[in-house]
């Protein structure tokens, strides 16, 4: 069921062809509670609360649940070509745990920390907070998935995704164009 590392590496050229600008918001996922996912067509993001309805604020810091939520990991974004490869079925994308799945080049060269992207009426800022695969990621997508996304090339391309914070509240819709600003 899961792909091998060689199979994943064979698809790197397809992933590298992601648009550098004018990408597309392919999927929005709200996480109301641990291990719960709700796919949305439209969502509100807020400077203070993140994705409205998501448990980011109430869950606290991912690395230390006793600490408050980290504003630098308010929004998790993953490349849709990567998750399509790993999940193999669109219904399994949401298991990765990210909120936004985008057809956009998330590499360091294209979106270094501090970069801003507009989606719908919202503006997000890429943060330097690393986004890596967890134990659940390996269980859901196979033991080679973390090796793939955390390889030197995987880290450069941010195959596991990036973190961002909301700097302008607004509305996002599946199919919205993503623009670097």
N, C-alpha and C positions, 0 to 999 in steps of 0.2 A: 504494500500500500504506500509506503514512504519512498521517496526518491533517494538515490545514492548521491554522494557528494559529486561524483563525476557527472551524473545527469544534471545536477544543479549548475555546476560550473559550465556545462555546455550551453546553458541559456544566458550566460552573462552578457553576450552581445545584444540580445533582445532587451535586457534590462537597461543596458547603456544607451539604448535608443529612446529612452523616456524623454519627453519634451523638456527643454531647459527653461522655458517660459510658456505661458498660456497652456498649462496643464489642465487636468480635469479632476474634479472631486468625484470619485467613483462610488464611495460608500461612506456613510456616517453611522457610527455605532455608539450607543449610549450604554454605560455599564452602571445600572442602578444599584447593584450590590455585587459582592464577590461572586464570580462565576456566572453572573447573569448578563445577558446581552440583549439589546433591543436595537434593531436596525431602523433607522429613521430616513425619511425623505428630506425632511427639513429640521433644522436645529438652531437654537439660539446659543451663542457663546457670549460670556460676560467676563469683563476684566477681572473681577473678584472671584466669581464662582466657577469659571471655566465653562464647560459644556453643561448647559442647564439639564438637570436630571441625572447627571453622571455622579458617581461616588468619589471622584477625585478629592473634593474638599473634605468630605466627612471621613474618608478612609485614612487620611494622613499621609505622611511620607512613605513611599514604597519601601525604602530601605530601613526605616525605623518607624513602625506604626505608632509609637508613643510621641513622635514629633508631629508638628503641624504639616499640612500639605505643602509640598515644595512648588512654588510658583513657576520654577523653571521646568517642571514636568507636568504642567497644567493640561496640555494637549499633546497626545501621542499621534504621530503621523507615520504611515508606512506606504511604501511604493506598491501600487496595485499589481505591477508586473511580478514583483517578488512574491507577494502573497498568493497570487494566482498560480504561480509555479509550485509553491510549497503546499498550499491547501488543495489544489487540483479541482476543487469544486467551490463555486462562489459562496455557497451556504456555509462553508468552513472558514471563510476569511475572518469572520468576527471572533473566532477562537484565539486569534493572535493577541487580542486584548487592546488593540489600538482603537482610537476614536475616529480617525480620518484615514481613508485609503485613497491615495491620489496617483494619477498618472503624471508624474513630475520627477525630474532628476533631483534627488535629495543629496547628491554628493557634496563633499567639502568644497569642491571647486565652484559648484553652482549655488549652494546655499550655506555659506559659512555662518557660524554663530553671529547674531546681530542682523542677519538678512530679514527682510520683511516681505510677507506675501499677503495679498488681498484675495479673499474668497467670499463671494457674495458681498454683503455690506460690512464684513468683519476684516480686521487686520491682525495677523499673527506675527510674532517675532521668534525666529529660530534661536534656541538657547544652546549653550555648550554642554548641558547636562547629557551624559551618554545614555543611549537607549540600547540595551543588550537583551538577548533572549534569556528567559528564565527556565526553570525546571519544567513548568507546564508547556512552554513553547516546544521543548524537545519531545515531551510526551505526545503532543498533538500533531507535530509535523515530522517527527523522526529524529534519531540521534545525530544525523548528519546536518540537520537544519541549523543548529547553533554553530556548528563548525563552518558552515557556509557563510552565514551572516556575520560571524565574528572573525573570519579570516582577514588578513591584511587588506585584501581587495574589498571584501565585504564591509569592513569598517570604513574604508575610504569612500565607498559608494553609499554608506549608511543603509545597507540592505535590511537591517532590523528596524530601521526607521530613525526618526529624529524627534526631539522634544521641542515644544514651542509654548509660548504664553500669549494670551490674548492682550493686545494693546489697544484695540478698538472693538467694543462690543458690537454684535451684529447678527444677521441671519445667514445661515449656510443652507444650500440645497444641493442634493445629489445632481450632478451634471454641471454645476457652476464651474466657470473658468477660474483658474488660479493664476494670478499675475504676480511677478516679482515687482516690488516697488522700491 
